[in-house]
Amino acid sequence: MSADGPEIRTFLCRSDNIGVLIRDPATGACAAIDVPDAEPVLAALDEAGWTLTDILVTHRHGDHVAGIPEVKARTGAKVTAPAKAGNAVPDVDRSIAEGDRVEVGMLEAEVWETPGHCADHVSYIFRNAGVAFAGDTLFTLGCGRVMEAEPETLWHSLERFLVLPDAMKVYSGHDYVLANARFALAADPGNAALQERMAEAERLKAEGGFLIPSTMAAEKATNPFLRAAEPDLARAVKLDPGTDPEKVFTALRAWKNRF
């Protein structure tokens, strides 16, 4: 990887999607993580003066891939997408699966299959650069809605993130931070660190920003879905402390669906 580390820009797409560009300053290679909409991605590239070389797709849902044809036509970027998405992602050049690696210049990412939100979901872990792109699997203070699996499947995907270093920055696919924070406080009201993060999220929102990226340290301390092993979260869903975290997570996710 580049000795200088990656350059990263985040911006809103559509109403609440997060657009992300990651660039290797050593080579000039630059990737978009998903393309929810072409216009904001192209505008961000123009503003930065960067040349797009790659599009890394996390999953096949339309709000993550709709802008790919226009952006590829304008930039010639290579599209990398989950093999399990089949033909649902347009203009794919390379299909990837668990254990594959992708490069953006000298930056290298591990491909993790992280199903639960949908069956084809992958996350890109740039371990040496200290950044992870979790798409709709892990959100700041939340997690994705389970759509094509049992809740346990998403829990096992989330468990993988728990082993990442505390300093790892995590970029999610949507800005659901305030809604997630309200639920987190309902589930974990005595968490002082969570109360501080809610205040920070509200301040950033008022300034036109968002609490993305997060860090694994912050998520381990405040995200109720990653804290399913904590006795307080078991009690919040009326389960005995010591209940299997998978069952606590399932109860939390069902509660969030109704929240």
N, C-alpha and C positions, 0 to 999 in steps of 0.2 A: 504494500500500500504506500501511498504518498507519505513522506515524512511530515508534511504539513497537515495531514488529515483532510477530511472532506469539507467542502463548502456546501451548505444546505440552506435552501429557502423554502418557506411554507406560506401558503396563501389559501384563501377560501375559494372553492368552486361550487357552482350551483348554490343551494341554500346553506348547506352545512358540511359538504365534503371538504376534506383537507387535501389540497394539492401540495406535492413535495417534489423539489428538484435536488438531486445530490450530484456534486461535481468533484472530480479529482483534479486539483490544481496542477499536478505534475504533468498531466497529459491533455487536459482540457475535455476529457470524456465526461459526459453528463447524462444522467438518467432521470426520467420522470417515474415516480411510483404511482401507477395507474394514471388514467387520463379521464376524469369524470366529465370534463367539458374542454373543448379545444381552446376557446378564446383565452381563458385565464392562464392556461399553461403557456401558450404562445406569448402572451403579454409578459409573463414572468421571465421567460427566456430573453425577450427583447430588452426588458429593463436591466437584466443582469449582464447582457452581452454574451450569453452562453450559447453554445451550439449543442443541440440535443443529439445524442448518439444512441440512446437506449430507452426503451419503455419496459418497466418491470411491472407485470400485472399480478395483483394478489388474488383476485378471483373474478369470476365471469359476470357478476351482476352489472346491469346496464349503467348504474350510476358510478361505476368505476372504469368502464371501457368505452363509453359512448363517443368520446372525443378522439379515439385512437386513429380512425381512418384519416381524418383531416390533419392531425398532427404528424402522422407518418408521411402523408403526401407532401407536407410542407418541409419536413426536416430530413426524411430518409432514415429515421431512427429504426433500429432493430427492435422488434417486439418479442419479449420473452414472457411466456404465460404457462400456467399449470397444465400439464398433460391431461389431467382429469377434467378440465374444462371443455375438452373436445373442440368442436367448431363454434362454441359460443363466444369466443374472443376473436375479434376480426384481425386479419392481416398478421397472423403469428409467424415469426421466423424460427423460433426455438421453443420447444416444449420441455418443461423441467418437472422434476419430481423430487421426493425426499432424498437427501444426500447429494444432490447436484450442487454445483457451485457456479456462481455468475460473477463476471468481472465488469466493473465500470472503470476503464483505465487500469490503474494499479490497485484500485479498491476491490476487495473480494468479499462476496457474501455466501453464507451457507443457505441452502434452501430447506426450510422446514415445512412439511405438510402439517397444517394446523386446522383440521376440519372441525365442524360444529356449527358455525354460522352457515356454511354451505360445504358440500362434499369436496369441492376442488380447491379450497382455500390454502394458500401458502403464505409464509412470512419469510422475509429476507433479513438475515442476521449478519451484519457487517461487524463481526466480532472485534477485529483489530482496530477498526475505526470507532468502536464504541457506540454504534447506532443500530437499532432494530426497527424494521417497518412491519407492523403487525396488522395492517389493514383493518378488517372488521372483526378480528379475533379478540384483541385486547385494546380497550379504550382507556383514556385517562379517567380514572375512578369508576370504570365499568368494564363491560364485555359485550360482545355481540349477541344478538338475539339468535337463539337456536332455531334453525329452519330446516335442516336436512339430516338430522341425527337425533339421538337421545342426548339429554343434557350432559350425561357422563362423558360423551365424546368431546364436547367443548371443554369440560373440566380438565381432561387429560391433555388437551392442547395448551391450556393455560398453565398447567403444572410445569411445562417445559420452560416457560419464561421465568419461573421462580429460581432457577439455577443460574440465571444470567447475573453478571456483576451488578452491584448496587448503582454504579456510576453509568451503566448503560442507558442511553437515551432511547425512548420508545415513541415512535410516531404512529398515530392511529389514523384511520381513514375518515373519521367524522369528528366534528366538534359537537359532542353531546355532553360537554363537561358539566354545565350547570344542572341539567336534568339528572345526570349521574350523581352529582354531589348531593342533590336533595335526597335521592334514594339512599346513598351511602350514610347520610346523617340519620335517616330514619332507622337504618339497620344497625348503626354503630354510633349512637349519640354521645357516648362518653369519650370518644376518640379526639383528644385535643389536637393532634396533628391534622386530622381531617377537618376540624373546625377552621384551622389556619388556612388550609388549602381552599376551602370554600370561600373564605374572604379574599384570597389571592385570585381565585377564578372570577369572582364578581368584579374585582378591581380591573383585571385585564379585559373583561368583557366591556366594561364601561369605557375603556381606552381603545376599543376596537380590535382587541387581540384575543388570544385563546391560550389555554394552559396545555399546549401541545408544542414541542414534545414534553413528555414527562420523563422521569427516571425510574428505574426499577426500585431504587430505595424508596422513593415516594409512593410508588404503587404498592409495594409490600407493606408499607405502614398505613395506607389509607384506603386502598381499593377493597371493598368487602368481598368481591369475588375471588381475589387472591388470598384472602384472610379466612377462608372457609375452615381452616384447622383451628382457629381461635375460639375458645369457649364462649366469648361474648357473642360471636356470630351464630353459634349453635343455639344459644339461648334466645336470640332474636327471632329465630324461626321455630321456637318451641321444641327444640331437640335437646337431648342431654349433652352436656359438655363431654367431649371425647367421641361423639358420633363421627363416623367416617366423613372426612371432608367432602367426598363426592356427593353424599346425601345432603349435606349442608348446602353445598353449591346448588344442587338441584332445587332445593327449597327456596334459596335466595333468588335464583333465576325466575322461578314461577312467581314469586312475590313482585319482582321487578316488572314482569309482564303485566301485572294488574295495577301497578303503582301509578 
